[in-house]
Amino acid sequence: MKTQFGAKPNDEIKMPWLLLGELFTWIGASFIWPLTSVFLNKRLHVSLAMIGVVLLFNCLANMIGSFIAGWAYDRFNPYYLLIAGAGLDAAVLFSMAANHTWPIYWLWMTLTGFLGGWNGALINSTATSLKSKQPRFVFNMLYFFQNLGVVIGTLIVGYVYDYSVTLLFIIAGALFVVVCLNTVFNYRPIIQYHKERMADKGEEVKHKAESMPRPNWYLTLGFYVALGVIWLMYMNWESNLSVYMVSLGIPFHLYSLLWTINAGTIVVVQAILAKYPNLFKTLFHQVVFGIVMFAISFITLIFAKDYPHFVFSMITLTLGEATAMPAMPAYVNELSPISSKGKYQGLTLSSQSIGRAVGPLFGGLMIDQFGYIPFFVVAAIGIFVLVAYLIPLHAHLKDKITLFSH
């Protein structure tokens, strides 16, 4: 396998096909998660508490799917794992179209959570196999197309939902059929990459993944903690902030508009990072900048009482999301041995899923007990603590870590 950036190896998936798969995956996924709470509550008359349980199952299944897929990527041919993930996702969505009554919807949401984690971990792991591009460029572009998919999906879903929820599930299923066909015809080079990767292992470790060197693991663990804490706080933007804004007299549709602003800002920031991949001196600088922006966004929420201030807070939050979120898996990729990249990418997504699963419950308990402003203070302090933890950790380990290339 060639290792120099810019080479055109025959064991590498062409990047446009990888990005197309990511785009259609997220358009399809964005047809489901925005409508879940509204559909269950307004159409199926499920209580908000029960909806919280459904979303918890979805997030936990996502975490399990990410972990298993990352483990499987290091041991088995990813080509067939990717096909299976997209195909099963299409099958579940068509099943949702056929029967979206309660409580079967709960099962479908759990399965889509598992397959979302499965597909996400495999796509991120497959991205580590691209050798002709810098890792930070690849992960920035993946994040760009992920959020472009969210923009397109969330813009369409409202109109289709008003017309027919069944049609919405059919379209989402059809999108995953496209993802599956794209995988079948355009991801075949990963077969050769897998064979070469297996050939590089000794016979006695064919199905074992090499562990990270200890300094690499300490830094990676720091990133996992950061991802968990950030998503723990971030999920309250998706859950409890809507209630807060409405209580201030701001219409719900303006809260929804914040997420279009969020996705649009991410697309713009990622376009800039794609054009100028070395805008930040190092990946770690990009991580720190992003985490600081997350913390500042919660500080601004303390003073937000009208809509323009919430827009400012969202843009600040999005600057953090668009920079830190793609940088951390890209850095984990560089810290991971070639034989175990899937394992650590899976754990990266699992760390996010833990925060996503617990976040709304944590925020709800905090807000019920102390109110919104104390929660914003705790969130800001908690995220700033991450910066105070990561900077000295990186300074201590940067001369001891081993960076792995292809």
C-alpha positions as CSV (number, residue, x, y, z in Angstrom):
1,M,0.0,0.0,0.0
2,K,1.3,3.4,-0.9
3,T,1.5,5.9,1.9
4,Q,2.2,9.3,0.5
5,F,-0.6,11.8,0.3
6,G,-1.5,12.4,-3.3
7,A,-0.9,8.9,-4.6
8,K,-3.8,7.1,-6.3
9,P,-3.8,3.5,-4.9
10,N,-6.0,0.9,-6.4
11,D,-7.2,-0.2,-2.9
12,E,-8.9,3.1,-2.1
13,I,-12.5,4.1,-2.5
14,K,-12.9,7.2,-4.6
15,M,-13.7,10.0,-2.1
16,P,-16.8,11.3,-4.1
17,W,-18.5,7.9,-3.7
18,L,-17.8,7.9,0.0
19,L,-19.2,11.4,0.4
20,L,-22.3,10.5,-1.7
21,G,-23.0,7.6,0.7
22,E,-22.6,9.9,3.7
23,L,-24.9,12.5,2.1
24,F,-27.8,10.1,1.3
25,T,-27.4,8.4,4.7
26,W,-27.9,11.6,6.5
27,I,-30.8,12.8,4.3
28,G,-32.5,9.5,5.1
29,A,-31.7,9.7,8.8
30,S,-32.9,13.4,8.9
31,F,-36.3,12.2,7.7
32,I,-36.8,10.3,11.0
33,W,-35.3,12.0,14.1
34,P,-37.0,15.4,13.7
35,L,-40.5,14.0,13.6
36,T,-40.2,11.3,16.3
37,S,-41.4,13.3,19.3
38,V,-44.1,15.2,17.4
39,F,-45.4,12.0,15.6
40,L,-45.4,9.9,18.8
41,N,-47.1,12.6,20.9
42,K,-49.6,14.2,18.5
43,R,-50.5,11.2,16.3
44,L,-49.9,8.2,18.5
45,H,-50.7,10.0,21.8
46,V,-47.6,8.6,23.6
47,S,-46.6,10.5,26.7
48,L,-43.5,12.7,26.8
49,A,-42.0,10.5,29.5
50,M,-42.4,7.4,27.3
51,I,-40.9,9.3,24.3
52,G,-37.9,9.9,26.5
53,V,-37.6,6.2,27.0
54,V,-37.8,5.5,23.3
55,L,-35.1,8.1,22.5
56,L,-32.9,6.6,25.3
57,F,-33.3,3.1,23.7
58,N,-32.4,4.7,20.3
59,C,-29.2,6.3,21.7
60,L,-28.1,3.2,23.6
61,A,-28.7,1.0,20.5
62,N,-26.6,3.6,18.5
63,M,-23.8,3.2,21.0
64,I,-23.9,-0.6,20.8
65,G,-24.0,-0.5,17.0
66,S,-21.0,1.8,16.9
67,F,-18.9,-0.4,19.1
68,I,-19.8,-3.6,17.4
69,A,-19.2,-2.2,13.9
70,G,-15.9,-0.7,14.9
71,W,-14.8,-4.1,16.3
72,A,-16.1,-5.9,13.2
73,Y,-14.3,-3.5,10.8
74,D,-10.9,-4.6,12.2
75,R,-11.6,-8.3,11.7
76,F,-13.9,-8.8,8.7
77,N,-14.3,-7.5,5.2
78,P,-15.8,-4.0,5.5
79,Y,-17.4,-4.2,2.1
80,Y,-20.0,-6.7,3.2
81,L,-20.5,-5.0,6.5
82,L,-21.3,-1.7,4.8
83,I,-23.7,-3.4,2.4
84,A,-25.5,-5.2,5.2
85,G,-25.9,-2.0,7.2
86,A,-27.4,0.0,4.4
87,G,-29.6,-2.8,3.2
88,L,-31.0,-3.5,6.7
89,D,-31.6,0.2,7.3
90,A,-33.7,0.3,4.1
91,A,-35.6,-2.8,5.2
92,V,-36.4,-1.3,8.6
93,L,-37.6,2.0,7.0
94,F,-39.9,0.2,4.6
95,S,-41.2,-1.8,7.6
96,M,-41.9,1.5,9.3
97,A,-43.9,2.6,6.3
98,A,-45.9,-0.6,6.5
99,N,-46.6,-0.4,10.2
100,H,-45.9,2.7,12.3
101,T,-48.3,2.1,15.1
102,W,-47.5,2.0,18.8
103,P,-45.6,0.1,20.3
104,I,-43.9,-1.4,17.2
105,Y,-42.6,2.1,16.4
106,W,-40.4,1.7,19.6
107,L,-38.8,-1.4,18.0
108,W,-38.2,0.4,14.7
109,M,-36.5,3.3,16.5
110,T,-34.3,1.0,18.5
111,L,-33.2,-0.8,15.3
112,T,-32.6,2.5,13.4
113,G,-30.5,3.6,16.3
114,F,-28.4,0.4,16.2
115,L,-28.0,0.7,12.4
116,G,-27.2,4.4,12.6
117,G,-24.3,3.6,14.9
118,W,-23.3,0.7,12.7
119,N,-23.2,2.7,9.5
120,G,-21.6,5.7,11.1
121,A,-18.7,3.7,12.7
122,L,-18.1,1.9,9.4
123,I,-18.1,5.0,7.3
124,N,-15.7,6.8,9.7
125,S,-13.5,3.6,9.8
126,T,-13.6,3.4,6.0
127,A,-12.5,7.0,5.8
128,T,-9.3,6.0,7.6
129,S,-8.4,3.9,4.5
130,L,-8.2,6.9,2.2
131,K,-4.4,7.4,1.7
132,S,-4.3,10.0,-1.0
133,K,-5.9,12.7,1.2
134,Q,-4.9,14.2,4.5
135,P,-7.0,12.7,7.3
136,R,-8.2,16.1,8.6
137,F,-9.4,17.0,5.0
138,V,-11.3,13.6,4.8
139,F,-13.1,14.0,8.1
140,N,-13.9,17.7,7.5
141,M,-15.5,16.7,4.2
142,L,-17.4,13.9,5.8
143,Y,-18.8,16.2,8.4
144,F,-19.6,18.8,5.7
145,F,-21.7,16.2,3.7
146,Q,-23.2,14.8,6.9
147,N,-24.6,18.3,7.7
148,L,-25.5,19.1,4.1
149,G,-27.7,15.9,4.4
150,V,-29.2,17.3,7.6
151,V,-30.0,20.6,5.9
152,I,-31.7,18.9,2.9
153,G,-33.5,16.3,5.1
154,T,-34.8,18.7,7.7
155,L,-36.0,21.2,5.0
156,I,-38.0,18.4,3.2
157,V,-39.3,16.5,6.1
158,G,-41.8,19.1,7.3
159,Y,-43.6,19.3,3.9
160,V,-43.7,15.5,3.4
161,Y,-44.9,14.9,7.0
162,D,-47.9,17.2,6.5
163,Y,-48.8,15.2,3.3
164,S,-48.1,11.6,4.4
165,V,-45.9,10.1,7.1
166,T,-46.0,6.7,5.2
167,L,-44.6,8.4,2.1
168,L,-41.8,9.9,4.3
169,F,-40.7,6.5,5.5
170,I,-40.8,5.1,1.9
171,I,-38.6,7.9,0.6
172,A,-36.2,7.4,3.5
173,G,-36.1,3.7,2.7
174,A,-35.5,4.4,-1.0
175,L,-32.5,6.7,0.0
176,F,-30.9,3.8,1.8
177,V,-31.4,1.6,-1.2
178,V,-29.4,4.2,-3.2
179,V,-26.8,4.0,-0.4
180,C,-26.7,0.2,-0.6
181,L,-26.3,0.3,-4.4
182,N,-23.6,2.9,-4.2
183,T,-21.8,0.7,-1.8
184,V,-22.2,-2.4,-4.0
185,F,-20.8,-0.8,-7.1
186,N,-18.3,1.8,-5.8
187,Y,-16.9,0.5,-2.5
188,R,-15.2,-2.7,-3.9
189,P,-11.6,-1.3,-3.5
190,I,-12.1,-1.7,0.3
191,I,-11.9,-5.5,-0.3
192,Q,-8.3,-5.2,-1.6
193,Y,-7.5,-2.8,1.2
194,H,-8.8,-5.3,3.7
195,K,-6.7,-8.1,2.2
196,E,-3.6,-6.1,2.3
197,R,-4.3,-5.1,5.9
198,M,-4.8,-8.7,6.9
199,A,-1.6,-9.7,5.0
200,D,0.4,-7.2,7.1
201,K,-0.6,-9.0,10.3
202,G,1.1,-12.1,11.5
203,E,-0.8,-15.3,11.2
204,E,-1.3,-15.6,14.9
205,V,-2.9,-12.1,15.1
206,K,-5.1,-12.2,12.0
207,H,-8.2,-11.5,14.0
208,K,-6.7,-9.3,16.7
209,A,-6.5,-5.5,16.8
210,E,-3.3,-3.9,17.9
211,S,-3.7,-1.7,21.0
212,M,-2.7,1.9,21.1
213,P,0.6,2.8,22.8
214,R,-0.1,3.9,26.3
215,P,0.5,7.7,25.7
216,N,-1.8,7.6,22.6
217,W,-4.5,5.9,24.7
218,Y,-4.3,8.5,27.5
219,L,-4.8,11.3,24.9
220,T,-7.6,9.4,23.1
221,L,-9.4,8.7,26.4
222,G,-9.3,12.5,27.0
223,F,-11.1,13.0,23.7
224,Y,-13.7,10.4,24.6
225,V,-14.4,12.2,27.9
226,A,-14.6,15.5,26.0
227,L,-17.1,14.1,23.5
228,G,-19.2,12.5,26.2
229,V,-19.4,15.8,28.2
230,I,-20.0,18.0,25.2
231,W,-22.9,15.9,24.0
232,L,-24.2,15.6,27.5
233,M,-24.7,19.4,27.5
234,Y,-25.4,19.8,23.7
235,M,-28.4,17.5,23.8
236,N,-30.3,20.0,25.9
237,W,-30.3,22.3,22.9
238,E,-32.4,19.6,21.2
239,S,-34.6,18.9,24.2
240,N,-35.0,21.5,27.0
241,L,-34.1,24.7,25.2
242,S,-37.3,24.6,23.2
243,V,-39.4,24.8,26.4
244,Y,-37.2,27.6,27.7
245,M,-37.6,29.7,24.5
246,V,-41.3,29.2,24.3
247,S,-41.6,30.2,28.0
248,L,-39.9,33.5,27.0
249,G,-42.6,34.1,24.4
250,I,-40.6,33.0,21.4
251,P,-42.7,31.0,18.9
252,F,-41.8,27.3,18.4
253,H,-41.2,27.7,14.6
254,L,-38.4,30.1,15.4
255,Y,-36.8,27.5,17.7
256,S,-37.0,25.0,14.7
257,L,-35.4,27.7,12.5
258,L,-32.3,27.6,14.8
259,W,-31.5,24.1,13.5
260,T,-31.6,25.2,9.9
261,I,-29.2,28.0,11.0
262,N,-27.1,25.4,12.8
263,A,-26.8,23.1,9.8
264,G,-26.3,25.9,7.3
265,T,-23.5,27.4,9.5
266,I,-21.8,24.0,9.7
267,V,-21.9,23.6,5.9
268,V,-20.3,27.1,5.5
269,V,-17.6,26.4,8.1
270,Q,-16.8,23.0,6.7
271,A,-16.6,24.5,3.2
272,I,-14.0,26.9,4.5
273,L,-12.1,24.2,6.3
274,A,-12.2,22.0,3.2
275,K,-10.7,24.9,1.1
276,Y,-8.2,25.8,3.8
277,P,-7.4,22.5,5.6
278,N,-4.4,24.0,7.4
279,L,-6.4,27.0,8.8
280,F,-5.5,25.7,12.2
281,K,-1.8,24.9,12.8
282,T,-2.6,21.5,14.2
283,L,-5.6,19.2,14.8
284,F,-5.3,19.8,18.5
285,H,-5.6,23.6,18.1
286,Q,-8.8,23.0,16.1
287,V,-10.1,20.7,18.9
288,V,-9.3,23.4,21.6
289,F,-10.9,26.2,19.6
290,G,-14.1,24.2,19.1
291,I,-14.4,23.2,22.8
292,V,-13.9,26.8,23.9
293,M,-16.7,27.9,21.5
294,F,-19.0,25.3,23.0
295,A,-18.3,26.7,26.5
296,I,-18.8,30.3,25.3
297,S,-22.2,29.4,23.7
298,F,-23.5,28.4,27.1
299,I,-22.2,31.6,28.7
300,T,-24.1,33.6,26.1
301,L,-27.3,31.6,26.9
302,I,-27.2,33.0,30.5
303,F,-28.0,36.5,29.0
304,A,-30.2,35.4,26.1
305,K,-33.8,36.7,26.5
306,D,-34.8,37.5,22.9
307,Y,-34.4,35.7,19.6
308,P,-31.4,37.5,18.2
309,H,-29.4,36.5,21.3
310,F,-30.4,32.8,20.8
311,V,-29.3,33.0,17.2
312,F,-25.9,34.4,18.4
313,S,-25.7,31.6,20.9
314,M,-26.5,29.0,18.2
315,I,-23.9,30.3,15.8
316,T,-21.3,30.3,18.6
317,L,-22.3,26.7,19.5
318,T,-22.1,25.7,15.8
319,L,-18.6,27.1,15.4
320,G,-17.6,24.8,18.2
321,E,-19.4,21.8,16.6
322,A,-18.1,22.4,13.1
323,T,-14.5,22.6,14.3
324,A,-14.1,20.2,17.3
325,M,-16.4,17.4,16.1
326,P,-14.6,16.4,12.9
327,A,-11.2,17.1,14.4
328,M,-11.4,14.6,17.3
329,P,-12.1,11.5,15.1
330,A,-9.4,12.7,12.7
331,Y,-6.9,12.9,15.6
332,V,-8.0,9.5,17.0
333,N,-7.4,8.1,13.5
334,E,-3.8,9.4,13.6
335,L,-3.3,7.9,17.1
336,S,-4.7,4.5,16.1
337,P,-2.6,1.6,14.7
338,I,-3.8,0.5,11.3
339,S,-5.1,-2.8,12.6
340,S,-7.4,-1.2,15.1
341,K,-8.7,2.0,13.5
342,G,-12.3,0.6,13.4
343,K,-12.2,-0.2,17.2
344,Y,-11.2,3.3,18.2
345,Q,-13.6,5.0,15.6
346,G,-16.4,2.9,17.0
347,L,-15.5,4.0,20.6
348,T,-15.4,7.6,19.4
349,L,-19.1,7.4,18.3
350,S,-20.0,5.3,21.4
351,S,-18.7,8.2,23.6
352,Q,-20.9,10.6,21.8
353,S,-23.9,8.2,22.1
354,I,-23.4,8.0,25.9
355,G,-23.7,11.8,26.2
356,R,-26.6,11.9,23.8
357,A,-28.4,9.2,25.8
358,V,-28.0,10.8,29.2
359,G,-28.0,14.5,28.3
360,P,-31.8,15.2,28.2
361,L,-32.3,13.4,31.5
362,F,-29.3,15.2,33.2
363,G,-30.4,18.5,31.9
364,G,-34.0,17.9,32.9
365,L,-33.1,17.0,36.4
366,M,-30.8,20.0,36.8
367,I,-33.4,22.4,35.4
368,D,-36.2,21.0,37.5
369,Q,-34.1,21.3,40.6
370,F,-32.2,24.6,40.1
371,G,-33.6,26.3,36.9
372,Y,-32.2,27.1,33.5
373,I,-29.6,29.7,34.3
374,P,-27.7,27.5,36.9
375,F,-27.7,24.7,34.3
376,F,-26.1,27.0,31.7
377,V,-23.5,28.0,34.3
378,V,-22.7,24.3,35.1
379,A,-22.6,23.5,31.3
380,A,-20.1,26.3,30.6
381,I,-17.9,25.4,33.6
382,G,-18.0,21.7,32.8
383,I,-16.8,22.3,29.2
384,F,-14.1,24.8,30.3
385,V,-12.8,22.2,32.7
386,L,-12.3,20.0,29.6
387,V,-10.0,22.6,28.1
388,A,-8.1,22.9,31.4
389,Y,-7.8,19.1,31.4
390,L,-6.9,18.5,27.7
391,I,-4.2,21.3,27.2
392,P,-1.8,20.1,30.0
393,L,-2.5,16.4,29.0
394,H,-1.5,17.1,25.4
395,A,1.5,19.2,26.5
396,H,2.7,16.2,28.7
397,L,2.1,13.6,26.0
398,K,2.8,15.3,22.7
399,D,6.5,14.2,22.6
400,K,5.6,10.6,23.6
401,I,2.7,9.8,21.3
402,T,3.2,7.8,18.1
403,L,1.3,8.9,15.0
404,F,0.3,6.2,12.6
405,S,0.0,6.6,8.8
406,H,-0.9,4.2,6.1
